[in-house]
Amino acid sequence: MILGIDLGTTNASAAVIKKGRPVFVKTGYSQNCNILPSVVGYNDKGEIVAGEEARDLCLVNPDSAIRSVKNYMGKNKDIVLRNPLTSENVSYKPYEISSKILERIKKLASEQLGERITRAVITVPAYFNDKARKDTIKAGAMAGLEVVRIINEPTAAALCYGLHNKGLENNHVMVYDLGGGTFDISVIEINDDIIEVIASDGDRSLGGDRFDYALFSSFYKKIKAGGNADIDNLVAMSILLNESEQAKIHLSSVVKKSLSIKEFGFDEVLYREDFENLIKPFIDKTVDQCRAVVEKSGIGNRNIDKILLVGGSTRIPYVRNVLESALKVPVSQEIDPDLAVVTGAAIQAAIIEGRQVDSVLVDVAPHSLSVSCVIEKNGRTVPNFCSKLIRKNTPIPCTVEETFSTLNDNQDTVRIAVYQGESDFEENNVLIKELKFSGLKGRKAGETEILVNFSYKLDGTVDITACEDGTKNKLMDSCATN
């Protein structure tokens, strides 16, 4: 069996194709975790470890662990880690560090798939030069893996979406890959089963990590201004950076995050809008690079058929909204963005094994789910508007949250009407649930905020939660979408 591996900058993952479905290697403490942090370090016993254990070491022994080693592949750089057991500094080449991640993946895959894994397909960025690709093969060999094929990540994404077998001719797709540590943008041309990268660009230092540091910087300044905590040490800053990352993750599905760090006496409520303002310069930069790579490809923006979103950072709603607005091209995210590339690698592995892979089955929302509301548009009030919380083809299970406010003064009750369909208006969609949420505090219009949360399950049911912000007033219900 050949294993497909996405050796990512921030996270790595592995999969095989069985009966038309990707089977992912469980890589973390949680049984549902399909991604392994791309972190390697020494534990207190002087052992080299990779994954979540190594990531945790970054909080307590930052100089004993390394993350984002992929950025150094192909470079003649020494990475120094301190062994806490012996207190000595040990030097490694980037491919030696990568081999430790691959060793961990190989071990887990062999245990879970029930056979010894010795061969793999590994993905790399389209911009990787020959030395970086050879270093990847070398890392595989050190881990006991024969790397039977190196494929470009945008090619893997196209394979994942089944674009290699749809009989397309002269079809052009943009792959927007915003991961944890890097941003890669590619334009690919598809002619029948031939997939070719015709232009690529990116930024090896622009990814979700930059968003973490933007939050970190904002929090750091506020804590320093308070003057009540000493945070100018590696351990304290590692804790603050980890909290910043968790805040970013939460704000991809909720509209606000309460942050409480006892070590620093720091309490803060962070709103999604504040986070979006912090990352706006980075997202604007990716849009500029998208336009540049289209120009470089020579095909023109109007000839791009769709944009595929890849990489965990594309879960941030703001990313999709900006792309759709700026580029005027349909955006697709039917596949879990963390797992699109590894799924493509698994498909390529199956093809090399001689198996026919027509399409990969994934679970997605068959219709958009909306809440009816009133909006202001072009200076006029528009009633019966359907605000989409979950879009059609969103991978499930998933959870999203949006904030709504009261329309009238002293309003103590709101109607929460859940609609299924693609129209912006009630009359063209299907009402699947109507709830009355009462007992709201009587305030001026717009001052009472209601947080509406949808949790979409694999069985097609949706748990609905409505909370009045700042109170214990809550309503919970569920509905079926079938």
C-alpha positions, 0 to 999 in steps of 0.5 A: 500500500502506498501512503499519501502524505501532505508534509505541511508547514504547520501540520502534516497528514496522511491518507489512503483511498478505500472503497472510494473514500479517503481513510485518514491516519489518526495522528493526535491525542483525539480520536478525531484528529487527522492532522499532526503538528509539524513540530519536532523537539526533545522531551524531558527524557532526552527523546526526540518526539514529533507532533502534539507532544512536541508542540506542547514542548514549545510552551515550556521549553521553546529552545528544545523544539522547532516548528515550520521546518518546511520553510528551510527545506533545500537550504544549507541551514543548521537547526539547533535544539537543546536537549533538556536532559543533557543541556547540550545543543544538538544540530540538525539539517532541515531534512533530518527534522522532517524525517522525524515527522515522517517517522511518526506518520509512518508508525501511526499509519502502519499500526492503523492500516494493519500493514507495514508502510514502506512507500509514499507519495509526498506533496510539495509547494509548486515553487519548491526547487530541485534541492528542496524536492530532493531533501524531501525524498531524503527525509522520506528515505531516513524515515524508511519510506520510498518516495515513489512520487513528489507531486505539487500541492495545487495538483493534489488539490485538483485531484482531490476535487476530481478535476482529472476525470471530468473531460475538461478542456482548456479549463483554468482553476486557481488554487488558493492555498493559505496554510499555517506558515505559507501562502501559495497561489497557482493557476492550473490548466486542465485538459482531460486528465492532464493537470499542469501548473502554468503559473505560481507565486506565494509568500513563504512567510505569510500564513495563519502564523502571521495572524497569530502574531498579529493577535499576540502583538495586540494582546502583548501591548495591552498586557504591558500597558497594564503593568501587572505581569512579567511576560518578557520571557520565552515561556510567558510569550509561548503561552500568549502565542498559544492563546492567540492561536486558539482565539483565531481558531474560535473566531472562524466559527463564532463572532466573539471570543472571551479570552482569560489568561490567569497567568497575566491577569488578562481578560479580553473580549475579542470580536471577529470584526477586530480580528478581521481588521488585524489581518486585512493587510495580509489578506489584501496582499494575497489578493494582489498576488492572485492578480499577479499570478493571473497576469503571469499565466497570460490567460486573464482573470475572466478565464479563471473558471473557479478558485479552490480554497486549500489550507486551514487558514481559508476557514476564516470567513473573511478570506472567502468574502474578500476573494469573492468580492475582489476577484469575481470568480466562483469560490469552492470549498467542498473539501475540508481545506486541511485535508484537500491536499492529502486526499489528492496525494492519496488519490495519486497513490491509488493511481500509481497502484493501478486502481481507478479512482473516479471520484472521492466521496465526501459529506457536504451540506446539500443546501445553504442554511439561513436565518431570516432577517432585515437588512439595510441596502442602498439606503433602504430597508430590505425585509425577509432577507436570508442571511446564510450561516452555512453555505451549500457544499460546506464540509460537514460536520461543522459549527458556525455562529452569527450575531443578530440584533433587535429591530425595534425599541423595547423588543423582548421577542424575536422570530428565528426562522431557519430556511434551506435554499440558495436564494437571498429571500424567504419566498424562494427558500424552504422554511424548515424551522421557526422558533420564538425567542422571548424574555429579551431585555427591553433596550433600544433598537439594535442594542440587544444582540442575539448569537445564533449558532448552527451545528450541522451533524453528519445525519443531516440534523442541525442543532440550533442555539440562540443566546442573548449576549451578556445574559443567561437567556438561551434557547436550544432546539434542532431540526432535520434538513432531509 
